[in-house]
Amino acid sequence: VDNEGVVELTRENDWYANQVRRDT
């Protein structure tokens, strides 16, 4: 399992969630 890949996806999801919160 590529943990680094999972971490990157999680970080991108967190960043996206933060962007959505800003817009709301």
N, C-alpha and C positions, 0 to 999 in steps of 0.2 A: 504493500500500500504506500502511495506517495503522500506522506504527511504534508510536505511542503505545498503540494498542489491543493490539498484540502484547506490549509491555512490561508492560502492566497484567495481561494473562493470565499472563505468566511470573511476575510477582510474586505473583499469587494462588496459582499452583501451588506456588511455593516456600513460601508461608505455610502452605498446606494440608499439604505434606510435613512441615513442621516440627511442625504440630499432631499428625500421625500419629506422628511419632517420639516426641513427648512421651508419648502414650498407651501406646506400646509399652514 
